[in-house]
Amino acid sequence: MGKTTKFLIFSILFLPILAFSQQKTEIYGKLLTPTTFTQITLSNYLNPGAFTINAPIINADSFYISLEQNNPEEIYKLYFNSRNNFLALVLRPGEKVHLLLNPQQLGYMPNIEGSPNTKTIYEVEWVLANIQKQIDSVHRLYNSAVDQETKDRVSREYMNLNNAKNVYLNNVIRSNPGSLVNLFFIERLNIDNGFADTYKLVDSALMKNYPNHPGVLSFHNKTQALLKTTIGSKAPNIKLPTPNDDSLDLYSVKGELILVDFWASWCGPCRKENPYVVKAYQTYHPKGFEIFAISLDKDKQSWINAINTDKLTWYHVSDLKYWNSEAAKLYGVSVVPYNFLLDKNHIIIAKNLRGEKLYNFLEQYFNKK
């Protein structure tokens, strides 16, 4: 084999690697007004410490960033010194992105060329914002209505707008289920309102495309938990330590209705919610209402003190693992307070009944008997 032939074979074998490594992603930025900031930062959206580029601001209104990408898509965050004022980008290798931005609000009506995924994010956000303005307007009309006929008409309009928002968002997501863009939108659809199939579709497509991506893995784990806790499903069993260091499992709790209540002593909204739960328990416990409370605390004494202070005289468990709570992961709980209402067979019949809604649900349920 001659030297020329060997060189050609070598070149062909390594051409894909070389071609990929030469796919430099470039961002050309222009600001609508000058800024006093001297640099702008691009970082990994989910893990800023893993990737950061600082680029100088040129002539107070321009910047240029180039980067090499290892994934076919990745999510980034572009910001000055505050991560609250940022632009989200979903970039593909080799894209030449041109941005025209308002430095006071980088994410407000940005002009984006060269990055279809990023453009989609902000086009969708714009449509959703306009629908939300209409929803807010209708909500104000409802609050100011004085007769029931007007309230009923406004309620129907409110429901129609919410439905339109969900249909639009569902169509956008399903049009490209395997894109990382969906991580910005999918959880705005309530899985219990007929969108379980969309969650499954997106989860499957994203796991196929990005099996090791932290955002995709997080969504996958949460989706699997949510699918197990949809209304009509049997609640997964939970077995955790009590304040007395015994262990208690959910399935051992018997009642006509059982509230699985996620909370924490450090959670202000939870503590404000507790009086409503106490009222519901005191009224309907004699009729068969039970509560199985899971705390996301990490300090045992703080947990016990809150139980005593708020007079929470029902079943309590916790593994004291804070947001790493095994029960929270199992149920897909990422915010507290959050609850699940079960029937006597531990079938989930309602979710997140807060304030007077819980009391009213129990009143209607028990008064039918």
N, C-alpha and C positions, 0 to 999 in steps of 0.2 A: 504493500500500500504506500503510495507516494505521500510526500509532505502536504501537497495541496489537498488531496482527498481527506487526509487526517484532519486538516484545518477546517474543511467544510463540515465534516461530521461533528467536530467539536463545536463549531459555531451553531449548527442546527440544534444540537442537544441543549445548549445553554441560551439560545435565543429567547425562549419564553421568560426565563429568569431575568435576563438583561432588559427585555422589553418592559417587564413589570416594574423593575427597579427604576426605570427611567420615567415612569408615570408620575411626574411631580404634580401635586395639587397646588394651585396658586390662587390666592385671594387678593384682589385689588379693591381697596376700600376708599371711599370718598365720603366726607362728612358734609352735611348741608350747611352747617355753620362752624366756624373755627372753635377749637377746644383748647383748654389750658393743660389738658393731660399730655404728657410727653411720650406715653407708650400705651399700647393696647395689647391685651393678652388673649391668646387662644389656648384652651385647655380641654382635656377630655371631659365630657359632660357629666359622666357618672363617677369618674375618679380623677379629679383635677391633679392629684399628686403624681399620677402615672405619666402625664404628658402635659407640658406647658411650653409655649413659645411666646416671648415678649417681643413685639415689633415696635419700632419707633414711629411716632406721629410726625409726618413730613409736612412742613409749612402749616402746621396747626390744623390740617384738614384732610390728610391722606395717609394711607399706610399700605404696606405690602407684606404678605406672609406666604411662604412656601413650605410645604411639608411632604414627607413620604408617608404613605399609608400602607398598612399590612392587611387590612380587611377590605372587602369589596364595598362596604359602607361603614361609616363611623359617625358618631354623634359628638359634636363639639360645642363649646360655649365661648363666645367672643364678648369681652367686657373690658372696661377700664380698670378702676380699682374696686368697684362694687359689683358683686355677683348678682345683685338684685336688678341692675340695669344691664341687660345682656341680650345678645342675639344667639338663638340656637341654630346650629347648622348640621345638616346631615349630608356628608360629602362622600363622593366616590373618587377613587384614584384618577388623576389626570384631568380633573375638572378645572376650568379657568373661570373663577367666580368673580363677578363684579357686583359690588355692593354700594348703594347710596343710602346713608343712614343719618338719622337724627341723633346727635351725640347725647342729648338729654334723655332720650328713650330709644335705645338701639333697636328694640323689638317692635316699635310702633310704626306700622306701615312702611317697612323697609322695601327698597327697590332692589330686587335680586335677579341677576342674570347669570346663567351658566351652571346653576345648581337646581335642577328640577325638584329634587326632594325638599330642599330648604324652601323653595318657592311655594310648594304645596302646603307646607306647615303654615305659612303666614296667610296664604289665600284662604285656607280652611278656617283659621282663627278669625279672619275678617268676616266671613260669612256667619260664623257662630256668634261673634260679638254683635252683629246686626240683629240676629234673631233674639239674642238675649236682651237687647234694648227694647224690642217689642214685648218680650215677656215681662220685663220690669214695668213697662208702661201699663200693660194689662193688669198686673198685680196692683198697681196704684189705683187703677179704676175700680178694681174689686173692693179695695179698702175704703174707697170713698162712696161706693154705691149704698143707697139707702133702702132700696126695695129688693125683694127676693128675685123678681123677674130679671132685673139688671144683673144681679149677682150670678144667676144661673147662666145668662148669656155670656158674661165675662168669663165664667169658669170654663165654658165650652171653648171659648177662644184661646184661653190659657192652655188647655189640654191639646188643642190643635197645633199651637205653636211648639209645645214641647215635643209632640209627636213628629212634627216637621223637622225639628232639630235632630232628633234621634234617627230618623230615616235618612237624612242627608249625611250624617256622620257615619252611619252604618254602610251606606253606599260607597263613600270615600274609602273606608277601611277595606271593604271587600274587593274593591277594584285593584288593590295591590297588597294582598295580605302578608307577603313576605318581606315588606320594607320596614326598616327601623323607624320610619316616620310614624307607624302605628302605635309605637310606645307612647307618643304624645297624646293619643286620642282614645285608645281602646277602653281605658278604664273610666271614661266619661259615660259609657253605656252601662246601664244596670243589667248585670247578667241575668237577674230574675225577671226582667221585662221582655223576655223573648230573644235575648241576644247570646244565649249559650252557644249556639252553633257558630256565631261570629268569633267568639272567644276561642273555640276549638280550632277553627280555620286559621286564625292568626297565630295561635300557639304552635300548631303543627308546622306552618310555613316558616315561622321565625326560627324554630328549633332546627329545621332542616338547613336553613341558610347560615345560621349563626349559633351553633350548638354550644360554644364556649363564651359567648358574649355575656358579661355580667348583667346587663339590663334585660336581655332575653331570658336568661336563667331565672332572674328574679320574677319576671312576668310569668314564666312557665310554672314556677312553684306556687305562685299566688293563684294562678288559673286553676291548677289542679285542686287546690284547697277550695276555691270558690265553687267549682263543679260538684264538690262533695257536700257543699252546704247551701245549695240552691233550695228554694222553697219547695217542699214536697219530698225532699231527701231525708233519710234518717241521719240525725246528727251524729258525727263521729264521737266515740267514747273518749272521755278525758279522765285520767287518773293522776292526781297530784297530791302533794302534802298539804295538810291543814295547818292552821296556826299552832295546833298542839302536836305537830310532827307525826300525826297519824296520816294515813293515805285514804283518799275518798275518790270514788269514781262516779261519773255522771249517771251511768246506767243504774246505779244503786239508789238514786234519788227518785222517789215515786211521788207523783202529783197529777192532778187533772191538767194543769198547765205548769210548765217549768221554764223559767227565764234563765238562760245562760248569759251572764252579764260580765263583759270584759271592762275592767276599770283599773285605777291605780291611785294610791294615796297622793302622789305628786301631780295628778291630773286635775287642774282647776275645774274644767267643764264636768268631770266625773263627780267631783264633790258637790257641785251645784245641782247635778242631776239626782244625787242620792235622796234628797227629801221627797221627790216624786216617787222614787222606787219604794221608799219607806211607807209612804201613804198607800201605795198600791198593795204592798205586802200586808200591812196591818188590816186593810179592808178585806182582802180576798184570800189570805192564807187560811182562814177557817173554812173556806169553800174548796180548798185544794190547790192553791197557788203556791209554788215553791220557787226558790231562787238558788242557783248554783253560780257563785261569783268567782271569777278568775282574775287575780290581780297581776298586773305587770310591774309590780314593785321589784326592787332589788335589796331593800333594807327591811328585814323582818319586823323590827320594832315599829317602824313608820307605818307599815301595813296594819299591824295590830292596833296601833293608836288610832288610825283612821276608822277602823271597824268600830272601835268603842266610842269614839267621838261622834260619829255619824249615826250610831245606834243601828248598825246593820246586823240584825239578829237572824241571819240565815246561813246557809252553807258557804264556806270560803275555802279556796285552795290557791296555791301559787308555788311555782318552782323558783321564784325570786330571780329570774333570768332577764328581767326588764324586757326589751324588745326581742330578745332571743327566746322568749317564752315558747315552749313546745306547743302549748294549746293555741296560742295566737297564730303560729305558723300553720298548725293543722286546720284552723278555721279561716285562714286568709285574712286575719285582722291586722290592719296597718294603722288604725286610728282608734283612740278611746275617747269617750265611752262608745261601746258598740255592744249590741245584744241580739240574741236569737231566742225566739219564743217557740217552745216545743209542746206537742200534745203529750198525752200520757204514754204513748208508744215511742216517744223521743223523735217524732217526725217534726221537721221544721215547718211552722205554719206562718211565721212572720219574722221580720228582721228590723232591727234598729228602731223600735218603738220608743220615742223619747218624750219626756215631759208628760203632759196630760194625755198624749196619744196612747201610752201604755195603759193608763187608768181607764180611759174610754173603751179601749179594746177589751179589757178584762170585764168591765161593767156590762158591755154588750154580750160578751160570751156567757158569763155566769147568770145573767138575767134571763137568758133564753132557756135555761135549765129548770 
